[in-house]
Amino acid sequence: MKTLLTSLLFFFSIFIAGPSEAVTIKNKCSYPVAGSLRYEESNVMFAQFRLVPGQKIHLGKGIFNTKLILRTIPDAGMDEAAPITSTNLKTPDCYVELKSSDEGIKVSVD
């Protein structure tokens, strides 16, 4: 009986589970990067992060059909002000790579 109940629960969980969307961000810079994710319509921030070089994070699980704004800034001890990079994300289901460039952080979205 216990096996039957477990099997039924597993079977139904496969059909009930919806698609899981999340923004995956990977830091390929040689320095830490701090940033935030915001809703584009209201400009309300819902997640903040700080990534060390090589670190990857998944944010925004459970958000569907929403445009987002990704804002990033180098988080290294700098003598001068670093530029804030702002990128619009059309869907919350994307893979973002942060890379170093002469102007600051280069963002590539897949």
DSSP file (Angstrom, degrees, kcal/mol; ACC not computed):
  #  RESIDUE AA STRUCTURE BP1 BP2  ACC     N-H-->O    O-->H-N    N-H-->O    O-->H-N    TCO  KAPPA ALPHA  PHI   PSI    X-CA   Y-CA   Z-CA
    1    1 A M     >        0   0    0      0, 0.0     4,-2.3     0, 0.0     5,-0.2   0.000 360.0 360.0 360.0 -41.6    0.0    0.0    0.0
    2    2 A K  H  >  +     0   0    0      1,-0.2     4,-2.1     2,-0.2     5,-0.2   0.892 360.0  49.6 -65.3 -39.1    2.8    2.4    0.9
    3    3 A T  H  > S+     0   0    0      2,-0.2     4,-2.4     1,-0.2    -1,-0.2   0.886 109.9  51.1 -66.4 -39.9    4.6    1.6   -2.4
    4    4 A L  H  > S+     0   0    0      2,-0.2     4,-2.4     1,-0.2    -2,-0.2   0.919 110.7  48.3 -63.7 -44.3    1.3    2.3   -4.4
    5    5 A L  H  X S+     0   0    0     -4,-2.3     4,-2.2     2,-0.2    -2,-0.2   0.902 112.8  48.3 -63.5 -42.3    0.8    5.6   -2.7
    6    6 A T  H  X S+     0   0    0     -4,-2.1     4,-2.2     2,-0.2    -1,-0.2   0.898 111.5  50.2 -65.1 -41.0    4.4    6.7   -3.3
    7    7 A S  H  X S+     0   0    0     -4,-2.4     4,-2.4     2,-0.2    -2,-0.2   0.903 111.4  47.9 -64.6 -42.2    4.1    5.6   -7.0
    8    8 A L  H  X S+     0   0    0     -4,-2.4     4,-2.6     2,-0.2     5,-0.2   0.904 111.0  51.0 -65.1 -41.6    0.9    7.6   -7.5
    9    9 A L  H  X S+     0   0    0     -4,-2.2     4,-1.9     1,-0.2    -2,-0.2   0.915 112.4  46.3 -62.4 -43.5    2.4   10.7   -5.8
   10   10 A F  H  X S+     0   0    0     -4,-2.2     4,-1.3     2,-0.2    -2,-0.2   0.915 112.1  51.4 -64.0 -43.5    5.4   10.5   -8.0
   11   11 A F  H  X S+     0   0    0     -4,-2.4     4,-1.0     1,-0.2     3,-0.3   0.917 113.0  44.1 -61.2 -46.1    3.2   10.0  -11.1
   12   12 A F  H  X S+     0   0    0     -4,-2.6     4,-2.1     1,-0.2     5,-0.2   0.833 106.8  60.1 -70.3 -32.5    1.0   13.0  -10.4
   13   13 A S  H  X S+     0   0    0     -4,-1.9     4,-1.6    -5,-0.2    -1,-0.2   0.818 100.9  55.9 -66.7 -28.5    3.9   15.2   -9.5
   14   14 A I  H  < S+     0   0    0     -4,-1.3    -1,-0.2    -3,-0.3    -2,-0.2   0.910 113.7  39.1 -67.3 -41.7    5.4   14.8  -13.0
   15   15 A F  H  < S+     0   0    0     -4,-1.0    -2,-0.2     1,-0.2    -1,-0.2   0.765 116.3  50.1 -81.3 -26.1    2.1   16.0  -14.6
   16   16 A I  H  < S+     0   0    0     -4,-2.1    -2,-0.2     2,-0.1    -1,-0.2   0.841  86.5  97.1 -81.4 -33.8    1.4   18.8  -12.2
   17   17 A A     <  -     0   0    0     -4,-1.6     3,-0.1    -5,-0.2    -4,-0.0  -0.348  63.7-151.5 -63.0 129.3    4.8   20.4  -12.2
   18   18 A G        -     0   0    0      1,-0.2     2,-0.1    -2,-0.1    -1,-0.1  -0.353  36.3 -67.6 -91.1 176.8    4.9   23.4  -14.6
   19   19 A P        -     0   0    0      0, 0.0     2,-0.7     0, 0.0    -1,-0.2  -0.414  47.2-136.8 -66.7 138.9    7.9   24.7  -16.5
   20   20 A S        -     0   0    0     -2,-0.1     2,-0.4    -3,-0.1    41,-0.1  -0.874  21.5-171.2-102.1 114.5   10.6   26.2  -14.2
   21   21 A E        +     0   0    0     -2,-0.7    41,-1.0    39,-0.1    42,-0.5  -0.847  13.6 157.8-105.3 141.6   12.0   29.4  -15.5
   22   22 A A        -     0   0    0     -2,-0.4    72,-0.7    39,-0.2     2,-0.6  -0.981  41.8-115.2-158.1 150.1   15.0   31.1  -13.9
   23   23 A V  E     -Ab  59  94A   0     36,-3.2    36,-2.9    -2,-0.3     2,-0.5  -0.803  29.2-157.8 -87.1 124.0   17.7   33.5  -14.9
   24   24 A T  E     -Ab  58  95A   0     70,-2.6    72,-3.6    -2,-0.6     2,-0.4  -0.921  10.4-172.1-104.9 124.0   21.1   31.9  -14.7
   25   25 A I  E     -Ab  57  96A   0     32,-2.7    32,-2.3    -2,-0.5     2,-0.4  -0.965   4.5-172.1-121.0 129.7   24.0   34.3  -14.3
   26   26 A K  E     -Ab  56  97A   0     70,-2.5    72,-2.7    -2,-0.4     2,-0.7  -0.982  17.2-140.9-123.6 132.1   27.7   33.3  -14.5
   27   27 A N  E     + b   0  98A   0     28,-2.4    27,-2.7    -2,-0.4    72,-0.1  -0.817  27.0 165.9 -93.0 111.3   30.6   35.6  -13.7
   28   28 A K        +     0   0    0     70,-2.9    72,-0.3    -2,-0.7    71,-0.2   0.230  44.9 110.6-104.9  10.7   33.5   35.1  -16.1
   29   29 A C  S    S-     0   0    0     69,-0.3    25,-0.2     2,-0.2     4,-0.1  -0.353  76.8-123.9 -77.8 164.9   35.2   38.3  -15.0
   30   30 A S  S    S+     0   0    0     23,-0.1    -1,-0.1    -2,-0.1    69,-0.0   0.327  93.6  50.2 -90.4   7.2   38.5   38.3  -13.0
   31   31 A Y  S    S-     0   0    0     21,-0.1    -2,-0.2    45,-0.0    45,-0.1  -0.920  98.8 -82.9-138.4 161.4   36.9   40.3  -10.2
   32   32 A P        -     0   0    0      0, 0.0    43,-3.0     0, 0.0     2,-0.4  -0.332  40.2-154.0 -66.0 150.1   33.7   40.0   -8.1
   33   33 A V  E     -DE  51  74B   0     18,-2.5    18,-3.2    41,-0.3     2,-0.3  -0.993   5.8-163.4-128.3 132.5   30.5   41.4   -9.6
   34   34 A A  E     +DE  50  73B   0     39,-2.6    39,-2.5    -2,-0.4     2,-0.3  -0.821  24.8 140.7-109.7 154.2   27.5   42.7   -7.6
   35   35 A G  E     -DE  49  72B   0     14,-2.3    14,-2.3    -2,-0.3     2,-0.3  -0.979  32.5-130.2-171.9-176.4   24.1   43.3   -9.1
   36   36 A S  E     -DE  48  71B   0     35,-2.2    35,-2.4    -2,-0.3     2,-0.4  -0.979  12.1-134.3-149.2 158.1   20.3   43.1   -8.9
   37   37 A L  E     -DE  47  70B   0     10,-2.4     9,-2.3    -2,-0.3    10,-1.3  -0.965  28.5-178.1-114.7 134.6   17.3   41.9  -10.9
   38   38 A R  E     -DE  45  69B   0     31,-2.3    31,-2.6    -2,-0.4     2,-0.4  -0.927  33.2-107.9-130.2 153.6   14.3   44.2  -11.2
   39   39 A Y  E  >  - E   0  68B   0      5,-2.2     4,-1.8    -2,-0.3     5,-0.3  -0.673  27.3-142.4 -75.0 134.5   10.8   44.0  -12.8
   40   40 A E  T  4 S+     0   0    0     27,-2.4    -1,-0.1    -2,-0.4    28,-0.1   0.892  94.1  52.0 -68.7 -39.7   10.8   46.2  -15.9
   41   41 A E  T  4 S+     0   0    0     26,-0.4    -1,-0.2     1,-0.2    27,-0.1   0.922 127.5  18.3 -65.2 -45.8    7.2   47.5  -15.4
   42   42 A S  T  4 S-     0   0    0      2,-0.1    -1,-0.2     0, 0.0    -2,-0.2   0.556  90.9-132.5-105.5  -9.9    7.5   48.7  -11.8
   43   43 A N     <  +     0   0    0     -4,-1.8     2,-0.5     1,-0.2    -3,-0.1   0.750  53.1 152.7  60.3  26.1   11.3   48.9  -11.4
   44   44 A V        -     0   0    0     -5,-0.3    -5,-2.2     2,-0.0     2,-0.3  -0.759  42.9-131.4 -89.0 128.4   11.0   47.0   -8.1
   45   45 A M  E     +D   38   0B   0     -2,-0.5    -7,-0.3    -7,-0.2     3,-0.1  -0.615  30.9 169.5 -80.4 134.4   14.0   45.0   -7.2
   46   46 A F  E     +     0   0B   0     -9,-2.3     2,-0.3    -2,-0.3    -8,-0.2   0.496  62.8  31.3-121.3  -8.8   13.4   41.4   -6.1
   47   47 A A  E     -D   37   0B   0    -10,-1.3   -10,-2.4    12,-0.1     2,-0.3  -0.981  53.7-170.7-152.5 139.3   16.9   39.9   -6.0
   48   48 A Q  E     +D   36   0B   0     -2,-0.3     2,-0.3   -12,-0.2   -12,-0.2  -0.922  16.0 177.6-121.2 151.9   20.4   41.1   -5.2
   49   49 A F  E     -D   35   0B   0    -14,-2.3   -14,-2.3    -2,-0.3     2,-0.3  -0.979  23.9-157.9-150.0 161.3   23.6   39.0   -5.8
   50   50 A R  E     -D   34   0B   0     -2,-0.3     2,-0.5   -16,-0.2   -16,-0.2  -0.942  19.5-166.5-140.9 119.7   27.4   39.1   -5.5
   51   51 A L  E     -D   33   0B   0    -18,-3.2   -18,-2.5    -2,-0.3    24,-0.2  -0.917   9.7-148.7-114.0 129.9   29.3   36.7   -7.6
   52   52 A V    >   -     0   0    0     -2,-0.5     3,-2.3   -20,-0.2   -25,-0.3  -0.490  53.0 -65.7 -82.4 163.6   33.0   35.8   -7.2
   53   53 A P  T 3  S+     0   0    0      0, 0.0   -25,-0.2     0, 0.0    -1,-0.2  -0.270 124.5  11.9 -55.2 130.3   34.9   34.9  -10.4
   54   54 A G  T 3  S+     0   0    0    -27,-2.7     2,-0.2     1,-0.3   -26,-0.1   0.297  94.9 133.1  87.4  -8.3   33.6   31.6  -11.9
   55   55 A Q    <   -     0   0    0     -3,-2.3   -28,-2.4   -28,-0.1     2,-0.3  -0.482  37.9-160.8 -80.0 147.8   30.5   31.5   -9.7
   56   56 A K  E     -A   26   0A   0    -30,-0.2     2,-0.3    -2,-0.2   -30,-0.2  -0.964   8.4-175.9-127.3 143.7   27.1   30.7  -11.2
   57   57 A I  E     -A   25   0A   0    -32,-2.3   -32,-2.7    -2,-0.3     2,-0.5  -0.984  19.4-142.6-141.2 149.2   23.6   31.5   -9.7
   58   58 A H  E     +A   24   0A   0     -2,-0.3     2,-0.3   -34,-0.2   -34,-0.2  -0.966  29.2 174.1-112.1 123.7   20.0   30.8  -10.5
   59   59 A L  E     +A   23   0A   0    -36,-2.9   -36,-3.2    -2,-0.5   -12,-0.1  -0.908  48.7  33.3-128.4 155.4   17.5   33.7   -9.7
   60   60 A G    >   +     0   0    0     -2,-0.3     3,-1.6   -38,-0.2    -1,-0.1   0.789  64.6 178.5  77.5  29.9   13.9   34.4  -10.2
   61   61 A K  T 3   +     0   0    0      1,-0.2    -1,-0.2    -3,-0.2   -39,-0.2  -0.435  68.8  25.0 -65.0 136.4   12.5   30.8  -10.1
   62   62 A G  T 3  S+     0   0    0    -41,-1.0     2,-0.5     1,-0.3    -1,-0.2   0.485  87.9 125.0  89.7   3.1    8.7   30.8  -10.5
   63   63 A I    <   -     0   0    0     -3,-1.6     2,-0.4   -42,-0.5    -1,-0.3  -0.863  39.6-172.4 -98.0 126.1    8.5   34.1  -12.5
   64   64 A F        -     0   0    0     -2,-0.5     3,-0.1     1,-0.2   -44,-0.0  -0.917  55.0  -4.1-122.6 144.4    6.7   33.7  -15.8
   65   65 A N  S    S+     0   0    0     -2,-0.4     2,-0.4     1,-0.2    -1,-0.2   0.841  91.2 132.1  49.2  47.0    6.2   36.0  -18.8
   66   66 A T        -     0   0    0     -3,-0.2     2,-0.3   -26,-0.0    -1,-0.2  -0.992  54.2-133.1-130.8 134.2    7.8   39.0  -17.1
   67   67 A K        -     0   0    0     -2,-0.4   -27,-2.4    24,-0.1   -26,-0.4  -0.685  30.4-164.1 -84.4 140.7   10.4   41.4  -18.6
   68   68 A L  E     -EF  39  89B   0     21,-2.4    21,-3.3    -2,-0.3     2,-0.5  -0.826  17.9-138.5-125.2 160.3   13.4   42.0  -16.2
   69   69 A I  E     -EF  38  88B   0    -31,-2.6   -31,-2.3    -2,-0.3     2,-0.6  -0.988  14.2-158.2-118.8 126.4   16.2   44.5  -15.8
   70   70 A L  E     -EF  37  87B   0     17,-3.3    17,-2.8    -2,-0.5     2,-0.5  -0.923   9.8-172.3-104.6 121.7   19.7   43.2  -14.8
   71   71 A R  E     +EF  36  86B   0    -35,-2.4   -35,-2.2    -2,-0.6     2,-0.3  -0.963   8.1 177.6-115.8 130.3   22.0   45.8  -13.3
   72   72 A T  E     +EF  35  85B   0     13,-2.6    13,-2.9    -2,-0.5   -37,-0.2  -0.931  10.7 177.7-132.8 154.7   25.6   44.9  -12.6
   73   73 A I  E     -E   34   0B   0    -39,-2.5   -39,-2.6    -2,-0.3    11,-0.1  -0.979  39.4 -99.8-151.7 141.8   28.7   46.7  -11.2
   74   74 A P  E     -E   33   0B   0      0, 0.0   -41,-0.3     0, 0.0     8,-0.1  -0.411  27.5-157.7 -61.5 138.7   32.2   45.6  -10.5
   75   75 A D        +     0   0    0    -43,-3.0     2,-0.3   -24,-0.2   -42,-0.1  -0.239  51.2 114.7-114.8  42.9   32.6   44.9   -6.8
   76   76 A A  S    S-     0   0    0    -44,-0.1     2,-1.0   -45,-0.1   -45,-0.0  -0.787  82.7 -88.9-108.8 155.6   36.4   45.2   -6.5
   77   77 A G        +     0   0    0     -2,-0.3     2,-0.3     2,-0.0    -2,-0.1  -0.500  60.2 173.5 -65.4 102.5   38.2   47.9   -4.6
   78   78 A M        -     0   0    0     -2,-1.0     4,-0.1    -4,-0.1    -1,-0.0  -0.875  36.6-145.8-116.6 146.6   38.5   50.7   -7.2
   79   79 A D  S    S+     0   0    0     -2,-0.3     2,-0.3     2,-0.1    -1,-0.1   0.764  86.3  45.9 -79.4 -26.7   39.8   54.2   -6.8
   80   80 A E  S    S-     0   0    0      1,-0.1     2,-0.2     0, 0.0    -2,-0.1  -0.757 101.8 -83.7-115.5 163.3   37.3   55.6   -9.3
   81   81 A A        -     0   0    0     -2,-0.3    -2,-0.1     1,-0.1    -1,-0.1  -0.428  42.3-138.6 -67.7 133.1   33.6   55.1   -9.8
   82   82 A A        -     0   0    0     -2,-0.2     2,-0.2    -8,-0.1    22,-0.1  -0.703  22.4-108.9 -91.7 144.1   32.7   52.1  -11.9
   83   83 A P        -     0   0    0      0, 0.0     2,-0.5     0, 0.0    22,-0.2  -0.465  25.6-127.9 -72.9 143.0   30.0   52.2  -14.5
   84   84 A I        -     0   0    0     -2,-0.2     2,-0.5   -11,-0.1   -11,-0.2  -0.798  19.7-145.5 -89.9 127.9   26.7   50.4  -13.8
   85   85 A T  E     -F   72   0B   0    -13,-2.9   -13,-2.6    -2,-0.5     2,-0.5  -0.827  13.5-167.2 -96.0 128.9   25.7   48.1  -16.6
   86   86 A S  E     +F   71   0B   0     -2,-0.5     2,-0.4   -15,-0.2   -15,-0.2  -0.973   7.7 178.6-120.3 127.8   21.9   47.9  -17.2
   87   87 A T  E     -F   70   0B   0    -17,-2.8   -17,-3.3    -2,-0.5     2,-0.4  -0.992  22.6-136.2-131.7 133.3   20.5   45.1  -19.5
   88   88 A N  E     -F   69   0B   0     -2,-0.4     2,-0.5   -19,-0.2   -19,-0.2  -0.752  15.2-156.7 -87.9 132.3   16.9   44.3  -20.4
   89   89 A L  E     -F   68   0B   0    -21,-3.3   -21,-2.4    -2,-0.4   -49,-0.1  -0.948   5.7-159.8-109.8 121.9   15.9   40.7  -20.3
   90   90 A K  S    S+     0   0    0     -2,-0.5    -1,-0.1   -23,-0.2   -21,-0.0   0.785  78.3  21.8 -72.5 -27.6   12.9   39.8  -22.5
   91   91 A T        -     0   0    0    -26,-0.1    -1,-0.1   -24,-0.1   -24,-0.1  -0.986  69.4-131.0-139.8 148.1   12.2   36.5  -20.6
   92   92 A P  S    S+     0   0    0      0, 0.0     2,-0.9     0, 0.0   -33,-0.1   0.491  95.0  80.8 -76.6  -0.3   13.1   35.2  -17.2
   93   93 A D  S    S+     0   0    0    -72,-0.2     2,-0.3   -70,-0.1   -70,-0.2  -0.732  71.8 112.0-106.0  82.8   14.3   32.0  -18.8
   94   94 A C  E     -b   23   0A   0     -2,-0.9   -70,-2.6   -72,-0.7     2,-0.5  -0.958  61.4-124.9-149.4 164.6   17.8   32.9  -20.0
   95   95 A Y  E     -b   24   0A   0     -2,-0.3    15,-2.8   -72,-0.2     2,-0.4  -0.970  27.8-166.7-115.8 124.0   21.5   32.3  -19.5
   96   96 A V  E     -bC  25 109A   0    -72,-3.6   -70,-2.5    -2,-0.5     2,-0.4  -0.934   5.6-164.3-117.4 131.7   23.6   35.4  -18.8
   97   97 A E  E     -bC  26 108A   0     11,-2.6    11,-2.3    -2,-0.4     2,-0.5  -0.961   7.8-152.9-114.4 132.7   27.5   35.6  -18.9
   98   98 A L  E     +bC  27 107A   0    -72,-2.7   -70,-2.9    -2,-0.4     2,-0.3  -0.915  21.5 176.9-104.5 123.1   29.3   38.5  -17.4
   99   99 A K  E     - C   0 106A   0      7,-2.9     7,-3.5    -2,-0.5     2,-0.2  -0.905  30.3-106.6-127.3 153.7   32.7   39.3  -19.0
  100  100 A S  E     + C   0 105A   0    -72,-0.3     2,-0.3    -2,-0.3     5,-0.2  -0.519  41.4 165.0 -76.8 143.6   35.4   41.9  -18.5
  101  101 A S  E >   - C   0 104A   0      3,-2.2     3,-0.8    -2,-0.2   -72,-0.0  -0.920  51.2-100.1-146.2 173.5   35.9   44.7  -21.0
  102  102 A D  T 3  S+     0   0    0     -2,-0.3     3,-0.1     1,-0.2    -1,-0.0   0.819 122.4  49.5 -66.4 -30.4   37.6   48.1  -21.2
  103  103 A E  T 3  S-     0   0    0      1,-0.1     2,-0.4    -3,-0.0    -1,-0.2   0.536 125.4 -92.5 -86.3  -6.9   34.3   49.9  -20.5
  104  104 A G  E <  S+C  101   0A   0     -3,-0.8    -3,-2.2   -22,-0.1     2,-0.5  -0.984  85.1   5.2 136.0-125.6   33.4   47.8  -17.5
  105  105 A I  E     -C  100   0A   0     -2,-0.4     2,-0.5   -22,-0.2    -5,-0.2  -0.853  58.1-151.8-102.8 129.3   31.2   44.6  -17.6
  106  106 A K  E     -C   99   0A   0     -7,-3.5    -7,-2.9    -2,-0.5     2,-0.5  -0.879  12.9-155.0 -98.1 128.7   30.1   43.1  -20.9
  107  107 A V  E     -C   98   0A   0     -2,-0.5     2,-0.5    -9,-0.2    -9,-0.2  -0.904   9.8-172.2-108.4 125.8   26.8   41.2  -20.7
  108  108 A S  E     -C   97   0A   0    -11,-2.3   -11,-2.6    -2,-0.5     2,-0.4  -0.982   7.6-161.3-118.8 130.7   25.9   38.4  -23.1
  109  109 A V  E      C   96   0A   0     -2,-0.5   -13,-0.2   -13,-0.2    -2,-0.0  -0.926 360.0 360.0-115.3 129.1   22.4   36.9  -23.0
  110  110 A D              0   0    0    -15,-2.8   -14,-0.1    -2,-0.4    -1,-0.1   0.311 360.0 360.0-116.4 360.0   21.4   33.6  -24.5
